[in-house]
Amino acid sequence: MRFLRRAFAYLLNYLGFDLKRAVRKRYHIGEDFFSQDLGSHRVPLYRYAVEAAFSVDGMTSARVCEELFLRALTQPIDGNVVEIGVWKGRSAICLALGVLSSQNGRLICIDHFEGNRGKERSYFKSGETVSDIKSSFLSTARQFGFDKQLVLIDESSIGASEKIQDDSVRLLFIDGDHSLFGVTGDVLAYWDKLKVGGSILFDDFNVNSFPGVVEAVSVLLSHGCITKSVLIERLFVATKTADGDSEKCLWALRELHENARDLDAV
Ligand SMILES: C[S@@+](CC[C@H](N)C(=O)[O-])C[C@H]1O[C@@H](n2cnc3c(N)ncnc32)[C@H](O)[C@@H]1O
């Protein structure tokens, strides 16, 4: 029994979860959520986060939402959490509930609310406009009680990066423009914002649908700038290391980024 408990603790530690921190802080904010929204019907907070997330339109799966929530809640280093690409706020709910419950930093949400380049039609329902999406997001944040704590930067991810301090981010979730140009641009702009030991989570890691995401991740891995923690469905979870050759990573990413811009222009 003791062996099993140790093995479980080791596994959590290996995956980057700080169980003590989670247990200590987990229900601090959660109590309010339970009593407000679910009456005496108590469910574990991560299930509540997923249920809440699925009450709004979105593109993030239940398993990925759960992972975002747990990472934001239990990550063992201090700092802020940044999400690039919030849309109507599904994944933001999971991150926000994790951040609030952990009392570790703030959630910074970044989106220009214009949809993805070339795919606008699959984003907007008929009659919806940019301002509808932003107001849906804001009403999600109000409904689930994180509008006051949230920092929303309503502009393109590259411009938004200038408003974020270097070495202040513990978790970076990249779910904006998944093209090679977009994802390499985001990694380049946010690399210095992310703390060593912090997590970088790439959504839509899939070679057929989004080869650019896979290519950017491969560059970071091959020069040792990140280590893979786990792949959950299409979410690639990695940790920024101090051991890699940062210069080589950034140089290779910059080259990919420049070439992708040229390809776009053709
Ligand atoms: C895949 S959706 C995000 C889905 C969301 N995370 C969810 O759980 O439903 C991508 C979002 O990224 C935003 N986006 C795309 N490119 C962007 C850019 N360069 N800067 C800021 N936001 C961007 C789009 O407006 C869109 O809302």
The ligand as a Tripos MOL2 file, in Angstrom:
@<TRIPOS>MOLECULE
LIG
   27    29     1     0     0
SMALL
NO_CHARGES

@<TRIPOS>ATOM
      1 C1         -8.8760   27.8260  -31.8480 C.3       1 LIG1
      2 S1         -9.5970   29.3230  -31.3480 S.3       1 LIG1
      3 C2         -9.4400   29.2850  -29.6110 C.3       1 LIG1
      4 C3        -10.3690   28.3050  -28.9830 C.3       1 LIG1
      5 C4        -10.4990   28.4450  -27.4900 C.3       1 LIG1
      6 N1         -9.2460   28.2530  -26.8060 N.3       1 LIG1
      7 C5        -11.5610   27.5060  -26.9430 C.2       1 LIG1
      8 O1        -11.3240   26.8190  -25.9340 O.co2     1 LIG1
      9 O2        -12.6500   27.4600  -27.5160 O.co2     1 LIG1
     10 C6         -8.3770   30.4640  -31.8620 C.3       1 LIG1
     11 C7         -8.5640   31.8800  -31.3760 C.3       1 LIG1
     12 O3         -7.3360   32.5670  -31.6130 O.3       1 LIG1
     13 C8         -7.6120   33.8870  -32.0470 C.3       1 LIG1
     14 N2         -6.4420   34.3160  -32.8230 N.ar      1 LIG1
     15 C9         -5.9910   33.7980  -33.9810 C.ar      1 LIG1
     16 N3         -4.8660   34.4070  -34.3620 N.ar      1 LIG1
     17 C10        -4.5890   35.3390  -33.4230 C.ar      1 LIG1
     18 C11        -3.5600   36.3050  -33.2540 C.ar      1 LIG1
     19 N4         -2.5600   36.4310  -34.1280 N.pl3     1 LIG1
     20 N5         -3.5960   37.0980  -32.1740 N.ar      1 LIG1
     21 C12        -4.6010   36.9930  -31.2670 C.ar      1 LIG1
     22 N6         -5.6120   36.0910  -31.3670 N.ar      1 LIG1
     23 C13        -5.5970   35.2830  -32.4320 C.ar      1 LIG1
     24 C14        -8.8960   33.7740  -32.8410 C.3       1 LIG1
     25 O4         -9.6030   35.0100  -32.8540 O.3       1 LIG1
     26 C15        -9.6440   32.6790  -32.0790 C.3       1 LIG1
     27 O5        -10.4950   33.2400  -31.1160 O.3       1 LIG1
@<TRIPOS>BOND
     1     1     2 1
     2     2     3 1
     3     2    10 1
     4     3     4 1
     5     4     5 1
     6     5     6 1
     7     5     7 1
     8     7     8 2
     9     7     9 1
    10    10    11 1
    11    11    12 1
    12    11    26 1
    13    12    13 1
    14    13    14 1
    15    13    24 1
    16    14    15 ar
    17    14    23 ar
    18    15    16 ar
    19    16    17 ar
    20    17    18 ar
    21    17    23 ar
    22    18    19 1
    23    18    20 ar
    24    20    21 ar
    25    21    22 ar
    26    22    23 ar
    27    24    25 1
    28    24    26 1
    29    26    27 1
@<TRIPOS>SUBSTRUCTURE
     1 LIG1         1 GROUP 0 **** ****
